[in-house]
Amino acid sequence: MAANKNIYAIYLLIFFVPVSYSQTVSYSPAYFGPNANPVPEFSNATIPALTTIQLSESYFFGFGDNTSNITFSAEVPLLPERVSLKAWFATFENYRVTQAVYDERSMEGNELSGAASGDFYVQARTLVLLEKKFAPSIILNSTLKTASGTNFGQRRYFDTPGYYFDMEIGKSFLLKSKLISEVRMVANFGFLCWETTNSTQNDAPMYGGKIILSNRFFDFESTLSGYYGWITNGDAPLVYSAKLNFKPTKFNLFVQYQYGLCDFPYRHILAGIAFRISKLTPQYKFG
């Protein structure tokens, strides 16, 4: 009888230890790398006419986690300025954390630095309302995030998938000025969801707003955005970013600075280039 009790005790220990351990992991941006579950970026509420390929390099620093990575994205207009398919992923991530961050995140292993590869995002974008004199443009986005990111034990990426739906609303105002010829205002609202542990999911309303000042040579964007999870374990990030976009004829050059205001312990510098490629744009002939 005593032997049977010991066997039952071992079974209970085997069953409950992984569960209790998994619950110590906070699936939130405050306790993972900067690319694990960032605040989603949103566009200027337009869909491009040409296929756009973008390559950028990021550097996150401050607060005990220094991370660099390259991000690749591509947006293909299935119907120019009406419907598009977009995909992006972060790769070649290199990181170094302090011992304090290592302990706070309950990281595995003995290394304070390493490399990782990121999740893959796929997004369908649809124009539901065309911008007119007194009406804004409205775009609906549906986005899926895979669980392909590596180094969960080092708290770089979640080992669970996620998705979000959001709506972009944009309106431009033209000015009679050579310095600033257009002011565009964009609002973003949505719903973000990701799995955590024990079949639990975190649901978070998304929100954001930006102002874009433009002329024929450049755009300057000022954005405030975030989301608000219900578990309250560092899952309510709020970030501010400023972006300068230079617009030569066939490509764009851009730089961006982002600061985490809440539950996103990073400063972020980004620089990149975007190409508009007509040969990679689907061509349709009707009639």
N, C-alpha and C positions, 0 to 999 in steps of 0.2 A: 504493500500500500504506500509506504514511504517512497519507494522507487517511482511509482506512478505519479505521486505528487511532485516529485522532482522533475519528471519529464514534462508535466503540465506547466510547471514554472518556467522551464527552458523555452517551451513553445510560446508562452506569453511574452517572455523577454525578447525572443526573436521577432515577434509580431509588433510589439509596441515600441521598441527602440528606434527602428527606422522612421516610424510615424512621428515620434516626439522629436527626432533629429530634424526631419523635414520641416517641422513647424518652427524651428529656430531660424530658418532662412526667410528673410524679408524680401519678397518679390516686389521690389519697388526701386525707382531710380535713385533714391537716397543711399541705397546699400549695394548698388551694382555699378559696373562700368558705365561710361557716358552713352554708349551706343546700345545698351540693353533694352531700354524702354523710354527713349527720349520723347520730349514734346514734339508731336508731328508738325512738320513745316507745312505751310499752305501757300498757294500761288497767288497771283494778282487777279484771280477769278477770270482767267482766260485760258483757252486751249490753243496751242500753237497750230500754225498752218503747215509747218514743216517738222519732220523728225528732228528731235533735239537730243544730242548726246552731251553729257556733262561729266567732267572729271574734276574732283576737288581733293584737297588735302586738309586735314583737320589736326589741330593741336589743342588738347584740353589740359588745363593746369590749375594749380591751386588746390587747397583743401586736402592735400595728401595723396592725390592720384594724378599722375602725369601720363597722358595717353595720346598717341598719334595714330592716324589711320588714313587710308585713301578710300573715297567713296565714288562709286560709278553709278550713273543713272542714265536711263534712256526713256524718252516719251515719243510714242509713235501715234500720230493722228490717223485713226481709222477713217474718220470723216473730218477733213480739215476744219478747225475751229469749232467743231461740234462734239466729236467723240474721240477719245484717245485711250491708249493703254500705256501705263507707265510702270517701270520696274527699277529698283535700286538696291544696292547692298554695300556694306562697309567691309573692307578687307585689309590685309596687312596691318592689323592693329598691333601695336607694341605699347606696353604699359609698365609703369613702376609705381608702387604704392609704399607708403610709410608703414612702420610696424603698427602704429595706432589704427590706421585704416584696415590693415590685415586683421587685427583683433576684433574691431567693431563689426566687420562683415563675416566673421567666422570662416575665413578662407581656409581651404585645404592645402596640404603640402607645406613646404618650408621656404618657397621662393617668394620674393617680393616683386619680381618682374617676370615678364614673359611675353608671349604673342598669342593672338587669337584671330578668328575669322568670324564675320558677323552674320546676322540673319538676312534673309532675302524677302523683299517686299514687292507685292504686285498690286497695282491700283488701276481700277477702271474709272474713267472720268467722263461725265456726260453734261452737256449744256442743256439746261431745262428752260432757261429764259434768256433771250438775246437782249443785250443792253440797247436801250433806245434813249430818246431825249429825256424822258421822265421816269424811265424804268432801269433798274440795275441789272447786271448780268447775274445769273444764278447757276452754279455748277455743283453737281452731286458727285462725291467721291466714295468709292467702296474699296477698302484696302485690306489685304491679308498679309500677316507676318508669319513666316515659317519659324520652326524651332531648330534651325540649322546652325545657329551660333555655337561656338565652341567655348570650352573652359568655364563651364558652370561652377565647378568646384572653386575656381579662383574668382567667382562672382563677376565674370565679364559679360555673360549673356544668360538670359533665362533658358531653361530646358523645356519651355512650354510655348505653344503658339499664341497668337493674338489676332485681333482684327479691329478695325474702326470704320465708322461711317461719318462723313462730315459734309457740310454745305458751305460753299464759298459765295459771298454776296459782294459784288464790286460795282463801284460807280466812279466815273471820271468827270472832272471839271476842268475845262480848258481856260487858260489864262492868256492874256495878250502881253506876254513878257518873253524875252529871249533867254533870261536866266532860268525861269521855271515856267514851262509852257503847259504843264498838265499836273493836276493834283488828283491822285486816285485814292479812294478809301475802300478798304476791304475788311469785311467781318467774316469770322469763321465760327461755326457751331457744329458740334458732333457728339459722338458717343464712342468711347474706347473701351475695349474689353481684353483681358488676358487671363490665362489660367495661372493659378498659384500652386497649392498643394491639396491633396486629398479631395480632388474633383471640385475645389472651390475656385471661383473666378472673381476677379476684381472688375467692377464696372465704374467707369469714370466719365462724367460729362467733360467734353472738350470745349475750349473757347479761345478766341483770339481776335486781335484787331491790328491793322497796319495802315500806315499812311505812306504813300509813294509820291515823291517829288521828281518830276521828269523834265528833260529836254531832249533834243535830238542826239546828244552825246552821252548822257548818263541817266541812271535812276538812283535815287537814294531812298531806301526803305527803313522805316522804324516800326518794330513789331513787338507786341506784348502778347504772350500766349501761354497756355497751360492746360492742365486737366486736373480733376479732383476725384481721387478714389475714395471708396467707402471704408477701407480697412484701417486707414490712418496710421500706416507704418512707414511714413516717408513717401507716400504715393500721391502727393498733391504738388507736383512741380510747377513752378512759374518762372518763365525766363523772359528776358528782354534782349533783343538783338537789333543791331544797326548794320545795314548792308549797302555797299556802294557797287553799282553795276555799270561798267563801261561798255558802250555799244558800238563797236566797229561794224562794218557791213555784214560779214559772214560769221562772226563769232562774238561772244561776250566774254569779258574778263570781270571777275568779281572778287571782292574781299568782304568778310563779315566778322563782326565781334559780337559774342553772346555772353551774357552774364546770368548765372542762376540766382534768382531772388528767393526761391523757396524749394526745398526738397530736391534740388539739383545742384550738388556741390562742385560746380565746375565753372571756370571761365573758358571760353572757346574762341579760338581764332581759326578762320577758314579762308582759303584762297582757291580759286579754280577757274576753269574755262568751259564754255558751252559752245557747241557747234550746231548750226542749223544746216541739215543736209537734205537737199531736194531729192537726190538719187535714192535715198532710203525711205522716202515718203511714198506710201501706197498711192497708186494712180488709178482712178476709176473713170470708165467711159460709159456714159448712159445713152441709150437710144441706138 
